[in-house]
Amino acid sequence: MQQDNLSFSRRTFARAIGAGAILAAVPKLTLAKTPPLSQVRLSANENPYGPSPAAMRAMTEALREAPRYPDELNDELAEAVAKLHGVSPSQVLLGDGSSDILRLAAAAFSGPGKKVITADPTFESIGMHAVNYGAEVVRVPLTASHAHDLAKMSDGSLVYICNPNNPTGTITPKAALRSYIEALPRNTAVVVDEAYFHYATSPDYDTVIPLVATHPNLIVARTFSKIYAMAGIRAGYAIAQADTIEKLRKQQQWDVMSVVALAGAKASLADPDHVTLARRHNSETKAWLAAELAKDRYEMLPSETNFVMIDMRRDVKPLIAQMRGEGVHVGRLFPAMPHYMRVTIGTPDEMKRFVAAFRRINPA
């Protein structure tokens, strides 16, 4: 959830609860009002529109359950996730965001003497955890089309595939990924991170969750941090075969999700209209940004996510600092792509501020 828009700090949230005013503050499914803040945050791939009103109400009401452990709500969300994906609740593991799932996979399937294979660049979380567990991390450069180079990603105990990929926003085609998973050795676990699944519209993209039924080495990670706009609440889950879920569960502490997170996630799943609206806002604003960049002869990679990678054609590190000086925070430097700037798609007003700042530091 973007701090510049519909999110609340812990302190503000507590004050709102105490005043009994939080329900009045729940936004409608329309663009948020411009916040009275000087900074625009386009650096963390957050959804600037916030959780759905239904999720906000559910999370507020869940505070009544604060004295109780979240066991019942945990079971209810697991059952809702299982129903959504047509699997058994025993094939679902809830997590403190999908990052928690990645840590569990590293704990369960890496270690001293083992290799973990990732793309370069990609989301680094699982690789960082694997190093902490004593594994070797092998980073394989993306292809010329910025897809995973699957032919070079099979020699390990654990493989990580972020699809759509972060930070590029690109996809690895569904047919290639399906063939790759089917050909993997049974002793190689593969995590497919579908954090940005809901934003992808390409006909060449699809979820791999149906493959779980016949592939015990496959783990699919999902999150509520992106299109459901619950990044500050922390909620995610894994789908895998029951035996694999148990291997992950053994690495996890009890009750990793709070009653608030569980209630918000369950309500989010029951509100598909909010997903549709968030996807539409993202698509429209991304198209507007692409047109504005084209006016200045800048290109961005094809993006199936809520962020874009802009080819700056020069070292991006000083440009990132200059943008921050203009009050606009963009993504950090990715060493494998030193000429590209990653920018989250914010609200139309935020993107207008981005373009204005962008043009000030890149005059025509």
N, C-alpha and C positions, 0 to 999 in steps of 0.2 A: 504494500500500500504506500503510495507516495506521500511523503511527509508534507510536501507543498500543497496537498490538495485535500482529500477527504479523510485522511487518517487523523488519529488522536494520539498524543503522547500519553504515557502511563499516567502522568500527573493530571493532564487535562481530562482524560477518561474518568479518573477517580472523582474529580470535581463535578463532572457532568452527572455521574451516578448519584453523588451526594445531593445534588440539586434536583434530582428527578427529571433532568432535562434532556437526557441523551436521545430519547425517541423523537423529540422535536428536532434534534440535530441530524437525524438520519436523512441522507439525500435521496431525492427522487432519481429515477433512472434517466437523468438528463445531465448535461455538462455541468460540472461543478463551477461555483463562483470563483473568480480569481482570488486567491488567498492574499492576505496582507503581509506577504513575505517578499524579501528582496531577491531571494535565490530561486532558481528553477532547477529542479533535480531531475536530470535525464541520464542518470548514471547506473541505475541498478535494475533496469528492466521491470519496473513495478507498473501496476495498472493504476493510473491516476484517478479513476472513477470510483474507487472504493468498493467494498462488499455490497451485495444486494441489500435492499431494505429488509427483506425477509431474514437474511443472515444477521444483520445488525440487531433486529428484534430478538432473534433466537439467542444471540450472544449476551444481550442484556438480561434476558430472562434466566439464562443459565447461571448468572451470578447468585441466584437463590440456592443453587446446588454447591456453592463454594465450600460449605462445611463437609461435603461428602467426597469420597474418592470416586473417580470417573468410570468405574467398571461397567455400569449399565449403559451409559452413553457410548463407551468404547465399543461394546457389542452392537449397539444400534447402528453406529456409523459403519462398522465392518460389514454388517449385513446389507446396508444401503449400497456400499461400494460393490459388494459381491453381486447384488441384484443388477446394478448398472452394467457390469461387465459379463454377466452370465457365468460366474464362477461360484465356488463354494466359499463361505466365510473363512474356512481353513486355509484358503489360498490368498488371503488378504492380511497384510501387516501394516498397521497404522504407524506413522512416524512423525517426529517433530519437524515437519517439512520434508521434502524429498531429499534434502541434504543428509538427513538422519539415515535414510535408506542407503545412501551411497556409503556412508561411514560403516554401516552394518555389513554391507557387501565386502568392503575392504577388510573388515575384521574377520569375516567368515571365510573368505576365499583368497586372501593374500597372506604374506608373512615372509620370514627369512627363506631365501632360496627360490622364491616364486617371482614370476613376472606379471605385471599388470600393464595391459596395452591400452593406450588412449590415442586420440587424435591430437594434432598440433596445428592450430590452437583448438581448445575446447574448454569446457567448464573444468576447473582444476581440482575440485573438492576431493574426488575419489583418489586421484593420484597423490595428493597431499597426505591423506589418511594412510594410503598404502605404504608410503615412505616411512611414516611413523610406526607402522607395523613391521618394518624391516624388509619390505619387498623392493624389487627393482621396477621402476616405471619406465616403459619404453614408449616414446612419443612418436607417432607416425604422421608425417605431414599430410594435409588434405590434398585431394586431387586438384587438377587445374580448374575444375568446376566447383571446388570447395565442398566436395562430398567426402565422406570417409573412404580412405583407400583400403577397402575391406580385404583385398588380396594380401596385404601386408600386415594384417591384424589378427592372426590366428595362433601365434606362438606364445601363449601365456596361460596362466591359471585363471585369470580374470580379464575380460575385455569390457571396456566402457564405450558406449556409443550414445552420444547426445543427438537426438533427432526429433525436430529441427535442432541444429547445432548452435551453441552459444560459444563464441561471440559472433559467428558469421551470419546467423539467421538463415542459412541454407539447409537443404535437406539431402539425405542420402536416399535414392529412389527405392520404393517399396519392394520391387521385384528383386533388386540386388541384395537388399537387406534380408529378405526372406530366404533367398538361396544361401546366403552366408550363414544364417542361423541354422539352417537345416544341415549344413555341411560341417559345423563345428564338432570337434571331439567331445565326447560326453564328459570328459574331465576338465573342460574349459567352461567356466561360468561366464555369462554375458549379461551385463546390465544395459538395458536400453532406457535412456532417460527421456521421457516424453513430457517434460515440463511445459513445453510450448505447443503441445498437441492441438489445443483448441484454436490457436491462431492460424494453423496451416490450412491452406485452401487448394494447394496444388493437387491435381488428379494423380500425380506421381508419388503422393505421400499417403501413408496409412499407418494406423497403430499396429503393433505386433502382438498385442494381448491375445488374439485368438491362437497364436502359436504356442502359448504357454501349455495348452492341453497336451501337446505331444513332445514338448521339449523341457525336460526337468532341469536343464542348465540355464534357462532363461528367466530373468527377473526384469520386470517393467516397473519403472518408478514414475509416479505422478505427484503433482503438487497442487495446493490451493493458493500458492503465492502469486501466481501469474494472472490468468483471466479471472479467477475468483477474488483477486485483490486482497488476499489475507496474508501478505508477506510478514507483517508485524505480529500476526497471531500464531503462526507456525503450525502448519498441518500438511500432511502428505501421506502417501501410502505406496506399498509395493504389491504387485500381483505376481505370483509364481506358484509352482506346484507345492502341495502341502509340506512335503519333506524339506524343500528348499526354504520355505517360510520358517520352518522350525529352526533351521540352521541360522537364519538371520535373527530370529527371536531370542536365541540363546545369547546373543551379543548385546541385547537391548535391555535397558533398565525398565522397571515397571512404570506404568502410568506416564508415558512421555508426553501425552497430550492432555491439556487441561479441559475442564468441563466447558469453558468458553470456546476453545478451539473445536472441540468435538461438536458442540451445538451449531456453531457457525458453518462448519464444513458440511454437516448433514443438511442444513437449510439451503446451503448453496447448491448442492446436488439436486434439490427439489425445485430450483428456480432456473430452468434453462433459458428463459427469456432474457435474463440478465447477461448470460453468456453471449447470446446472439447480439444484444445491443453493444456489449463491450467489443466484440469482434468487429462489428460494423464501424463503430467509432474509430477503432485502430486502423482498419483498412482505409477508410476515407481520409484520415489525417496523414497516413503514410503515403498515400497517392498524392496528396497535396504537397507534401515535403519533397517527394521525388520530382515533381514538376518545378518547384522553386529551385531545387539544386540544379536541374537541367538548364535553367535560365543562366546560371553562372558556370555552366559546363563542368559540373561535378557529377560523378556517377556513384551509385551505391549498389552493393551486391543484391541480387534477388533475395528478398526477405520473406520468410514464412512465419515471422514472429512479431513481437511488439517492439522490436528495435531494428536498427539498420546499421550497416558498416559503410561509411563513406570513404571513397578513395581520394585522399588529400594530395596524392602524388608527391609528397615530401614528408619529412620527419614529423610525426603527429605529436610527439611529446610536448614541445613548446606551445603548440596550438591548444592542447588540453589546458595548460596553465593559463593561456590567454583567455580562453572561454570562461574559465573560473573567475578570472579578473573582471569579466563582463557580467558576472552573476549567474552564469549558466554552467552547471556541472554535467559533464559528459563522461563517458566510460574511460577507464584507464588505458594505458598502453598495453597492447598485446605483442610481445616481442616477435612472434612469428609473422606478424603483419604490421610492421612499424609505420606504414604510411596510411593506415586506416583508422578512422575515428568511429567508435561505437556510440550510437545515440538512441536512447529510449524514445518511443513515440509517446509524447505527453498529450495534453489537451490542445485544441487549436490555439488557444491563447499562449500556451507555453511554447508551442512550436513556432509561433510568430516571433516570440522573443528570441528563440534559438536562431532563427534565420536572420534576424536583425543583428544579433551578436556575431554570427558566422560571417556576415558580409562586412562587418566592421573590421574583423581581423583578417579577412580575405578579400580586400577590395578588388573590384573588377579592373 
